[in-house]
């Protein structure tokens, strides 16, 4: 008779253990159902703005102005995620000026940093701390960005200010 009672007791013990385990697992996993996951949200962790135009990613775009505040150096990373070269037109909406940058297939082009191509724009009406409208465009895919205007006051931007060359205009790109 004791043998017949042991089977139900083992069954009850196993069932209770499974139920307690399932309750603990569900209560621990329940957080995923009620708390939003931060990995699903894109957060800009830089001073610049980013976006996508066609197959070209525009990353961390900022305009760094010099002491005079007339010219600004565009600092941006362009990443071509395609298998063909892309021409990226960068248009200053306020001034109507445009620059063309060729981004080779599957590569990254950095603009505005020391030892890289400089793209200058006139930003007289956009002092440091403001936003300046720029449009990045590949084949019929415009990306309108309000790009932050910064100055060389912070150490990380000191070497990114435009060259202080008399007679330099926004129509001149320097290298």
Backbone as ProteinMPNN parsed JSONL, in Angstrom:
{"seq_chain_A": "XXXXXXXXXXXXXXXXXXXXXXXXXXXXXXXXXXXXXXXXXXXXXXXXXXXXXXXXXXXXXXXXXXXXXXXXXXXXXXXXXXXXXXXXXXXXXXXXXXXXXXXXXXXXXXXXXXXXXXXXXXXXXXXXXXXXXXXXXXXXXXXXXXXXXXXXXXXXXXXXXXXXXXXXXXXXXXX", "coords_chain_A": {"N_chain_A": [[0.804, -1.17, 0.0], [1.927, 1.219, 0.69], [3.592, 1.583, -1.444], [1.819, 2.247, -3.498], [0.971, 4.742, -2.651], [3.278, 6.245, -2.874], [3.729, 6.753, -5.554], [1.667, 8.627, -6.387], [2.446, 10.662, -4.601], [5.03, 11.339, -5.532], [4.304, 12.175, -8.036], [2.684, 14.363, -7.389], [4.584, 15.963, -6.091], [6.395, 16.407, -8.194], [4.714, 17.746, -9.993], [4.017, 20.033, -8.524], [6.575, 21.159, -8.241], [7.175, 21.698, -10.931], [5.144, 23.537, -11.476], [5.783, 25.644, -9.703], [8.297, 26.308, -10.725], [7.58, 27.113, -13.332], [5.988, 29.33, -12.716], [7.875, 31.04, -11.538], [9.603, 31.408, -13.756], [7.865, 32.664, -15.593], [7.246, 35.003, -14.189], [9.725, 36.258, -14.061], [10.321, 36.565, -16.776], [8.273, 38.171, -17.501], [8.854, 40.869, -17.422], [9.858, 41.548, -19.908], [7.587, 41.777, -21.407], [6.262, 44.024, -20.512], [8.023, 46.184, -20.158], [9.595, 48.536, -22.184], [12.089, 47.709, -24.585], [15.343, 48.933, -24.728], [17.066, 48.481, -26.809], [15.635, 48.603, -29.099], [15.325, 51.19, -29.831], [16.615, 53.945, -31.564], [19.215, 56.04, -30.688], [20.705, 59.141, -30.835], [23.983, 59.662, -30.124], [25.711, 61.731, -30.368], [26.893, 65.029, -31.288], [26.033, 65.773, -33.767], [23.738, 65.277, -36.589], [22.003, 62.566, -38.223], [21.136, 60.468, -41.045], [19.515, 58.923, -43.919], [20.06, 58.788, -47.363], [18.919, 57.505, -50.165], [21.038, 54.884, -50.941], [23.052, 55.769, -49.345], [24.415, 56.45, -46.243], [24.254, 59.134, -44.049], [26.221, 60.397, -41.637], [26.422, 61.849, -38.417], [26.451, 64.732, -38.926], [27.745, 67.974, -38.706], [28.194, 71.53, -38.607], [31.041, 73.43, -38.372], [32.01, 76.467, -37.273], [34.189, 79.289, -37.843], [36.164, 81.892, -36.189], [35.298, 84.293, -37.291], [32.742, 83.656, -38.061], [31.547, 83.5, -40.52], [32.141, 81.575, -42.489], [31.596, 78.061, -42.545], [32.709, 74.799, -41.747], [31.792, 71.752, -43.014], [31.401, 68.847, -41.258], [31.217, 65.506, -41.629], [30.279, 62.065, -42.071], [30.075, 59.951, -44.791], [28.586, 57.048, -45.882], [28.65, 54.635, -48.25], [26.416, 52.224, -48.973], [26.066, 50.576, -51.083], [26.684, 48.74, -54.189], [27.646, 50.21, -56.223], [29.177, 53.321, -57.278], [28.202, 56.466, -55.802], [26.975, 59.728, -56.378], [26.812, 62.37, -54.185], [24.922, 65.081, -53.58], [25.288, 68.008, -51.804], [23.397, 70.407, -50.481], [23.102, 73.78, -49.595], [20.454, 75.036, -48.186], [19.652, 77.616, -47.374], [21.442, 79.404, -48.655], [21.528, 78.532, -51.231], [23.688, 77.286, -52.37], [25.627, 74.525, -53.628], [27.376, 71.437, -53.267], [29.271, 68.741, -54.618], [29.927, 65.425, -53.885], [31.697, 62.482, -54.416], [31.049, 59.209, -53.572], [32.649, 56.288, -53.327], [31.767, 52.878, -54.238], [30.671, 50.808, -51.609], [32.229, 52.087, -49.656], [33.588, 54.486, -47.258], [33.437, 57.965, -46.829], [34.994, 60.594, -45.31], [34.377, 63.875, -44.402], [35.674, 67.147, -43.819], [37.44, 66.778, -41.682], [40.827, 67.011, -40.342], [43.291, 66.433, -42.83], [41.44, 65.499, -44.671], [39.004, 66.09, -47.291], [37.644, 69.359, -47.364], [34.512, 70.911, -47.01], [33.018, 73.851, -47.475], [30.637, 76.226, -46.249], [28.644, 79.215, -46.362], [27.537, 80.605, -43.446], [26.411, 82.864, -42.234], [23.93, 83.734, -41.275], [23.385, 81.804, -39.434], [24.324, 81.442, -36.418], [26.724, 80.033, -34.017], [25.291, 77.415, -32.137], [22.863, 77.394, -33.305], [20.631, 75.913, -35.803], [21.281, 74.833, -39.089], [19.916, 74.62, -42.317], [20.488, 71.885, -44.414], [20.556, 69.92, -47.387], [20.974, 66.639, -48.299], [21.556, 64.66, -51.108], [21.016, 61.86, -53.142], [20.28, 60.037, -56.105], [17.27, 61.308, -56.712], [16.43, 61.193, -54.009], [16.002, 62.969, -51.528], [17.426, 64.15, -48.456], [16.579, 66.014, -45.852], [18.118, 67.937, -43.485], [18.437, 69.531, -40.331], [21.158, 70.942, -39.46], [23.405, 71.093, -36.761], [25.144, 74.049, -35.76], [28.317, 74.656, -34.705], [31.068, 75.971, -32.754], [34.666, 76.454, -32.539], [35.172, 76.331, -29.836], [35.087, 74.169, -28.031], [37.355, 71.552, -27.146], [37.324, 69.256, -28.864], [36.473, 70.265, -31.272], [38.22, 72.196, -32.054], [40.255, 71.825, -34.004], [38.725, 71.603, -36.259], [37.67, 73.852, -37.369], [36.992, 76.178, -40.064], [39.494, 77.051, -42.554], [41.433, 79.956, -41.881], [41.808, 81.832, -44.116], [42.357, 84.671, -45.935], [40.111, 85.929, -48.329], [38.965, 83.519, -48.973], [36.129, 81.861, -50.142], [32.774, 80.593, -49.914], [32.371, 79.149, -52.16], [34.654, 77.856, -52.695], [36.273, 74.861, -52.317], [38.499, 73.402, -50.097], [41.48, 71.482, -49.669]], "CA_chain_A": [[0.0, 0.0, 0.0], [2.808, 2.389, 0.708], [4.11, 1.744, -2.802], [0.8, 2.939, -4.289], [0.923, 6.138, -2.226], [4.506, 6.926, -3.259], [3.616, 7.22, -6.935], [0.971, 9.897, -6.407], [3.217, 11.675, -3.885], [6.071, 11.763, -6.459], [3.623, 12.907, -9.094], [2.28, 15.654, -6.816], [5.803, 16.728, -5.856], [6.904, 16.82, -9.503], [3.776, 18.73, -10.542], [4.203, 21.282, -7.766], [7.885, 21.712, -8.604], [7.047, 22.253, -12.281], [4.29, 24.724, -11.398], [6.563, 26.713, -9.064], [9.323, 26.706, -11.697], [6.925, 27.855, -14.413], [5.568, 30.624, -12.159], [9.09, 31.864, -11.408], [10.062, 31.747, -15.106], [6.939, 33.64, -16.168], [7.35, 36.289, -13.503], [10.985, 36.877, -14.46], [10.234, 36.917, -18.191], [7.18, 39.122, -17.678], [9.388, 42.226, -17.62], [10.002, 41.783, -21.337], [6.294, 42.087, -21.995], [5.744, 45.301, -20.031], [9.049, 47.23, -20.173], [10.142, 48.673, -23.54], [13.494, 47.358, -24.709], [16.105, 50.075, -25.244], [17.774, 48.12, -28.032], [14.765, 48.844, -30.238], [15.233, 52.63, -30.031], [17.838, 54.573, -32.015], [19.524, 57.232, -29.914], [21.887, 59.857, -31.31], [24.894, 59.901, -29.011], [26.7, 62.666, -30.859], [26.394, 66.387, -31.442], [25.499, 65.934, -35.108], [22.512, 64.584, -36.995], [22.244, 61.496, -39.184], [19.999, 60.067, -41.857], [19.775, 58.063, -45.062], [19.614, 59.256, -48.659], [19.144, 56.37, -51.061], [21.896, 53.854, -50.344], [24.157, 56.437, -48.656], [24.144, 56.862, -44.868], [24.868, 60.396, -43.663], [26.424, 60.225, -40.209], [26.952, 62.842, -37.489], [26.738, 65.973, -39.646], [27.797, 69.233, -37.96], [28.904, 72.631, -39.23], [31.919, 74.061, -37.391], [32.289, 77.805, -37.759], [35.418, 79.915, -37.362], [36.009, 83.064, -35.332], [34.518, 85.324, -37.987], [31.366, 83.189, -38.116], [30.983, 83.604, -41.862], [32.28, 80.276, -43.138], [31.523, 76.876, -41.684], [33.242, 73.567, -42.289], [30.887, 70.622, -42.818], [32.049, 67.624, -40.781], [30.219, 64.453, -41.815], [30.73, 60.787, -42.611], [29.17, 59.407, -45.807], [28.84, 55.615, -46.043], [27.945, 54.065, -49.398], [26.027, 50.85, -48.669], [25.681, 49.985, -52.362], [27.761, 48.133, -54.962], [28.043, 51.173, -57.256], [29.502, 54.655, -56.77], [27.091, 57.409, -55.733], [27.234, 61.161, -56.242], [25.985, 62.967, -53.147], [24.828, 66.535, -53.667], [25.033, 68.627, -50.502], [22.87, 71.731, -50.813], [22.82, 74.74, -48.531], [19.109, 75.505, -48.499], [19.563, 79.054, -47.141], [22.231, 80.181, -49.612], [21.364, 78.0, -52.579], [24.948, 76.713, -52.836], [25.651, 73.061, -53.619], [28.654, 70.758, -53.442], [29.103, 67.358, -55.068], [30.936, 64.512, -53.334], [31.569, 61.126, -54.951], [31.304, 58.189, -52.553], [32.851, 55.016, -54.033], [30.963, 51.72, -53.826], [31.056, 50.084, -50.41], [33.276, 52.755, -48.882], [33.247, 55.591, -46.379], [34.137, 59.221, -47.09], [34.938, 61.525, -44.184], [34.567, 65.257, -44.831], [35.844, 68.194, -42.827], [38.443, 66.505, -40.661], [42.182, 67.238, -40.857], [43.764, 65.482, -43.853], [40.35, 65.093, -45.559], [38.39, 67.17, -48.064], [36.827, 70.32, -46.622], [33.372, 71.462, -47.729], [32.704, 75.081, -46.752], [29.384, 76.909, -46.538], [28.432, 80.49, -45.686], [26.493, 80.434, -42.426], [26.327, 84.146, -41.527], [22.631, 83.811, -40.6], [23.265, 80.688, -38.492], [25.424, 81.52, -35.464], [26.901, 78.821, -33.209], [24.156, 77.092, -31.281], [21.64, 77.318, -34.108], [20.547, 74.829, -36.777], [21.374, 75.337, -40.457], [19.304, 73.614, -43.198], [21.24, 71.293, -45.517], [19.906, 68.788, -48.033], [21.874, 65.644, -48.892], [20.709, 63.984, -52.086], [21.452, 60.966, -54.207], [19.247, 59.967, -57.135], [15.883, 61.615, -56.327], [16.151, 60.769, -52.641], [16.539, 64.04, -50.676], [17.435, 64.046, -46.999], [16.626, 67.363, -45.302], [18.596, 67.906, -42.106], [18.749, 70.763, -39.61], [22.491, 70.594, -38.98], [23.872, 71.986, -35.699], [26.307, 74.909, -36.014], [29.159, 74.698, -33.515], [32.305, 76.719, -32.961], [35.861, 75.746, -32.097], [35.376, 76.555, -28.41], [35.328, 72.9, -27.351], [38.607, 70.967, -27.648], [37.132, 68.298, -29.953], [36.155, 70.978, -32.512], [39.235, 73.229, -32.281], [40.967, 71.562, -35.255], [37.764, 71.418, -37.35], [37.191, 75.143, -37.859], [37.429, 76.411, -41.443], [40.773, 77.754, -42.627], [41.359, 81.417, -41.77], [42.537, 82.357, -45.256], [41.641, 85.824, -46.486], [39.664, 85.75, -49.697], [38.291, 82.229, -49.162], [34.689, 81.973, -50.231], [32.052, 79.323, -49.767], [32.399, 78.42, -53.434], [35.937, 77.174, -52.792], [36.516, 73.71, -51.438], [39.935, 73.26, -49.897], [41.913, 70.137, -49.285]], "C_chain_A": [[0.867, 1.262, 0.0], [3.408, 2.635, -0.672], [3.129, 2.488, -3.683], [0.714, 4.405, -3.909], [2.165, 6.907, -2.659], [4.414, 7.46, -4.687], [2.835, 8.522, -6.993], [1.754, 11.0, -5.691], [4.335, 12.201, -4.789], [5.464, 12.608, -7.581], [3.211, 14.298, -8.607], [3.497, 16.546, -6.605], [6.362, 17.256, -7.178], [6.012, 17.891, -10.122], [3.923, 20.071, -9.847], [5.531, 21.946, -8.106], [7.83, 22.357, -9.984], [6.208, 23.528, -12.264], [5.031, 25.9, -10.78], [7.63, 27.227, -10.027], [8.739, 27.53, -12.828], [6.489, 29.238, -13.945], [6.759, 31.564, -12.028], [9.572, 32.313, -12.79], [9.165, 32.806, -15.742], [7.057, 35.002, -15.492], [8.649, 36.997, -13.859], [10.95, 37.335, -15.919], [9.151, 37.95, -18.449], [7.654, 40.548, -17.892], [9.51, 42.554, -19.097], [8.68, 42.164, -21.994], [5.813, 43.493, -21.639], [6.735, 46.453, -20.113], [9.604, 47.335, -21.589], [11.644, 48.38, -23.559], [14.255, 48.515, -25.342], [16.873, 49.744, -26.51], [16.922, 48.341, -29.273], [14.649, 50.328, -30.579], [16.588, 53.168, -30.46], [18.035, 55.874, -31.255], [20.784, 57.865, -30.496], [22.771, 60.165, -30.112], [26.006, 60.859, -29.419], [26.071, 64.048, -30.942], [25.7, 66.593, -32.779], [24.212, 65.171, -35.349], [22.845, 63.583, -38.093], [20.979, 61.193, -39.959], [20.443, 59.215, -43.022], [19.244, 58.727, -46.314], [19.939, 58.169, -49.675], [19.927, 55.296, -50.338], [23.096, 54.458, -49.615], [23.69, 56.895, -47.275], [24.935, 58.129, -44.584], [24.989, 60.37, -42.14], [27.051, 61.416, -39.513], [27.353, 64.15, -38.184], [26.677, 67.177, -38.709], [28.512, 70.263, -38.828], [29.731, 73.303, -38.142], [32.369, 75.392, -37.97], [33.572, 78.344, -37.14], [35.119, 81.13, -36.517], [35.157, 84.15, -35.98], [33.049, 84.948, -38.077], [30.735, 83.279, -39.484], [31.034, 82.275, -42.61], [32.162, 79.177, -42.105], [32.027, 75.674, -42.454], [32.248, 72.441, -41.984], [31.704, 69.398, -42.426], [30.984, 66.53, -40.814], [30.902, 63.19, -42.324], [29.66, 60.285, -43.572], [29.554, 57.953, -46.055], [27.989, 55.098, -47.192], [27.684, 52.591, -49.125], [25.635, 50.086, -49.927], [26.915, 49.414, -53.067], [28.214, 49.024, -56.112], [28.356, 52.506, -56.59], [28.252, 55.525, -56.745], [27.613, 58.837, -55.635], [26.274, 61.69, -55.187], [26.065, 64.477, -53.312], [24.476, 67.063, -52.287], [24.647, 70.073, -50.788], [22.617, 72.544, -49.56], [21.493, 75.389, -48.887], [19.022, 77.028, -48.391], [20.269, 79.864, -48.219], [22.073, 79.702, -51.044], [22.635, 77.397, -53.153], [24.889, 75.2, -52.75], [27.075, 72.567, -53.846], [28.353, 69.324, -53.871], [30.258, 66.528, -54.527], [30.659, 63.131, -53.905], [31.958, 60.147, -53.848], [31.427, 56.851, -53.278], [32.029, 53.873, -53.426], [31.54, 51.064, -52.584], [32.11, 50.762, -49.554], [32.715, 53.911, -48.066], [34.08, 56.803, -46.764], [33.904, 60.134, -45.899], [35.235, 62.918, -44.721], [34.824, 66.143, -43.62], [36.859, 67.951, -41.744], [39.83, 66.802, -41.223], [42.589, 66.099, -41.791], [42.656, 64.96, -44.755], [39.791, 66.328, -46.256], [37.539, 68.056, -47.164], [35.719, 70.825, -47.538], [32.901, 72.654, -46.906], [31.372, 75.661, -47.207], [29.362, 78.23, -45.797], [27.275, 80.299, -44.708], [26.359, 81.697, -41.577], [25.035, 84.228, -40.716], [22.414, 82.679, -39.588], [24.448, 80.717, -37.527], [25.596, 80.209, -34.699], [25.743, 78.636, -32.23], [22.853, 76.981, -32.05], [21.686, 76.089, -35.023], [20.531, 75.436, -38.168], [20.828, 74.26, -41.398], [20.239, 73.184, -44.333], [20.423, 70.135, -46.081], [20.979, 67.911, -48.662], [21.035, 64.85, -49.878], [21.515, 63.091, -53.011], [20.257, 60.894, -55.155], [17.834, 60.119, -56.584], [15.504, 61.143, -54.926], [16.7, 61.815, -51.67], [16.414, 63.728, -49.182], [17.627, 65.462, -46.465], [17.023, 67.271, -43.828], [18.777, 69.326, -41.574], [20.052, 70.48, -38.874], [22.944, 71.585, -37.908], [25.11, 72.773, -36.128], [27.052, 75.044, -34.694], [30.365, 75.59, -33.792], [33.477, 75.91, -32.421], [36.149, 75.91, -30.624], [35.649, 75.283, -27.62], [36.572, 72.237, -27.96], [38.414, 70.023, -28.84], [36.825, 68.97, -31.288], [37.206, 72.009, -32.891], [39.94, 73.058, -33.628], [40.034, 71.411, -36.457], [37.215, 72.734, -37.893], [37.694, 75.356, -39.28], [38.752, 77.17, -41.457], [40.564, 79.266, -42.591], [42.214, 82.035, -42.86], [41.745, 83.514, -45.821], [41.314, 85.571, -47.941], [39.01, 84.405, -49.962], [36.798, 82.449, -49.191], [34.058, 80.595, -50.085], [32.06, 78.522, -51.04], [33.703, 77.65, -53.602], [35.997, 76.017, -51.803], [38.02, 73.592, -51.31], [40.261, 71.858, -49.489], [43.06, 70.234, -48.34]], "O_chain_A": [[0.529, 2.254, -0.646], [3.7, 3.777, -1.027], [3.541, 3.28, -4.531], [0.413, 5.24, -4.763], [2.1, 8.129, -2.799], [4.971, 8.515, -4.988], [3.316, 9.47, -7.615], [1.729, 12.152, -6.125], [4.569, 13.409, -4.812], [6.033, 13.612, -8.009], [3.37, 15.287, -9.322], [3.457, 17.741, -6.9], [6.758, 18.418, -7.267], [6.514, 18.846, -10.715], [3.951, 21.118, -10.494], [5.598, 23.167, -8.244], [8.377, 23.441, -10.186], [6.527, 24.492, -12.961], [4.927, 27.026, -11.267], [7.845, 28.434, -10.136], [9.325, 28.53, -13.241], [6.605, 30.211, -14.69], [6.666, 32.744, -12.366], [9.914, 33.482, -12.971], [9.661, 33.746, -16.363], [6.976, 36.036, -16.155], [8.671, 38.224, -13.95], [11.497, 38.386, -16.251], [9.12, 38.549, -19.523], [6.936, 41.356, -18.482], [9.294, 43.695, -19.503], [8.675, 42.812, -23.041], [5.037, 44.089, -22.387], [6.314, 47.61, -20.135], [10.042, 46.33, -22.149], [12.371, 48.768, -22.644], [13.849, 49.023, -26.388], [17.293, 50.656, -27.223], [17.434, 48.273, -30.39], [13.945, 50.688, -31.523], [17.6, 52.895, -29.814], [17.133, 56.709, -31.187], [21.811, 57.2, -30.634], [22.346, 60.856, -29.187], [27.111, 60.804, -28.88], [24.876, 64.218, -30.7], [24.868, 67.49, -32.913], [23.67, 64.517, -34.458], [23.839, 63.731, -38.803], [19.886, 61.61, -39.577], [21.608, 58.826, -43.109], [18.102, 59.184, -46.336], [21.104, 57.944, -50.002], [19.538, 54.847, -49.26], [24.051, 53.748, -49.299], [22.707, 57.625, -47.147], [26.136, 58.193, -44.843], [23.981, 60.325, -41.434], [28.078, 61.935, -39.95], [28.484, 64.61, -38.031], [25.686, 67.379, -38.007], [29.331, 69.913, -39.676], [29.195, 73.701, -37.108], [33.019, 75.445, -39.013], [33.989, 77.917, -36.063], [33.967, 81.382, -36.163], [34.393, 84.84, -35.306], [32.193, 85.828, -38.159], [29.517, 83.149, -39.613], [30.075, 81.899, -43.285], [32.567, 79.331, -40.952], [31.802, 75.548, -43.658], [31.906, 72.21, -40.824], [32.587, 68.965, -43.167], [29.974, 66.615, -40.115], [31.971, 63.248, -42.931], [28.484, 60.203, -43.216], [30.7, 57.655, -46.394], [26.76, 55.117, -47.123], [28.621, 51.796, -49.053], [24.952, 49.065, -49.849], [28.043, 49.583, -52.602], [29.078, 48.63, -56.895], [27.878, 52.796, -55.494], [27.349, 55.347, -57.563], [28.565, 59.119, -54.908], [25.064, 61.484, -55.282], [27.136, 65.073, -53.198], [23.5, 66.632, -51.673], [25.458, 70.863, -51.272], [22.007, 72.075, -48.6], [21.43, 76.209, -49.802], [18.385, 77.667, -49.229], [19.758, 80.896, -48.654], [22.453, 80.41, -51.976], [22.655, 77.026, -54.327], [24.188, 74.648, -51.902], [27.869, 73.208, -54.534], [27.311, 68.767, -53.527], [31.424, 66.886, -54.692], [29.521, 62.661, -53.882], [33.04, 60.236, -53.269], [30.435, 56.329, -53.788], [31.653, 53.91, -52.254], [32.739, 50.795, -52.508], [32.816, 50.091, -48.802], [31.54, 54.262, -48.168], [35.283, 56.688, -46.998], [32.765, 60.411, -45.525], [36.23, 63.12, -45.416], [34.271, 65.924, -42.542], [37.12, 68.851, -40.945], [40.005, 66.844, -42.441], [42.258, 64.938, -41.549], [42.905, 64.049, -45.545], [40.068, 67.461, -45.861], [36.804, 67.564, -46.308], [35.962, 71.13, -48.705], [32.441, 72.492, -45.775], [31.021, 75.6, -48.385], [29.975, 78.369, -44.738], [26.18, 79.887, -45.092], [26.211, 81.62, -40.357], [25.04, 84.735, -39.594], [21.361, 82.613, -38.954], [25.47, 80.083, -37.788], [24.704, 79.36, -34.728], [25.288, 79.583, -31.588], [21.847, 76.524, -31.508], [22.655, 75.33, -35.015], [19.851, 76.434, -38.408], [21.229, 73.101, -41.295], [20.716, 74.013, -45.108], [19.695, 69.458, -45.354], [21.792, 68.381, -49.458], [19.934, 64.411, -49.546], [22.533, 63.488, -53.576], [19.304, 61.655, -54.988], [17.266, 59.165, -56.051], [14.365, 60.737, -54.697], [17.741, 61.594, -51.052], [15.439, 63.132, -48.723], [18.703, 66.043, -46.604], [16.352, 66.616, -43.031], [19.222, 70.215, -42.3], [20.058, 69.862, -37.809], [22.874, 72.794, -38.124], [26.007, 72.234, -36.776], [26.491, 75.489, -33.693], [30.643, 75.923, -34.944], [33.294, 74.807, -31.906], [37.272, 75.651, -30.191], [36.379, 75.323, -26.63], [36.808, 72.355, -29.162], [39.257, 69.991, -29.737], [36.905, 68.323, -32.332], [37.098, 72.636, -33.944], [40.195, 74.044, -34.319], [40.497, 71.121, -37.56], [36.376, 72.724, -38.794], [38.711, 74.782, -39.667], [39.093, 77.85, -40.49], [39.629, 79.787, -43.2], [43.221, 82.683, -42.577], [40.571, 83.352, -46.154], [42.141, 85.059, -48.696], [38.541, 84.166, -51.075], [36.259, 83.158, -48.341], [34.739, 79.571, -50.131], [31.783, 77.323, -51.013], [33.845, 76.874, -54.547], [35.793, 76.195, -50.602], [38.738, 73.673, -52.307], [39.395, 71.124, -49.012], [43.579, 69.212, -47.892]]}, "name": "protein", "num_of_chains": 1, "seq": "XXXXXXXXXXXXXXXXXXXXXXXXXXXXXXXXXXXXXXXXXXXXXXXXXXXXXXXXXXXXXXXXXXXXXXXXXXXXXXXXXXXXXXXXXXXXXXXXXXXXXXXXXXXXXXXXXXXXXXXXXXXXXXXXXXXXXXXXXXXXXXXXXXXXXXXXXXXXXXXXXXXXXXXXXXXXXXX"}
